[in-house]
Amino acid sequence: MVSLKESVGLLEAVRPSKERDGMMALAYLRLAQMQRQLGKRNEAERAYMLGYSYARSSREERVRRLAEKLSEEFTNNVQG
């Protein structure tokens, strides 16, 4: 989890681009998954929302598909 947070920190220093946003989306989405598994619901939700936002701005199809898949998982957890 620390390496994902470090990755986000390093990527924030890079000039915004489609590729950077895609990498940030992946890092945040994976961080959300890990935090959810650890029971850190609020942190997971925040990381997911950031990852989803970066996935949309990246316009990279694979990243957007992952964000949509996780959207279903997060929505099901909130409702259930």
Buried (B, 14 or more C-beta within 10 A) or exposed (E): EEEBEEBBEEBEEEEEEEEBBBBBBBBBBBBBBBBBEEEBEEBBBBBBEBBBBBBBBBEBEEBBEBBEEBEEEBEEEEEE
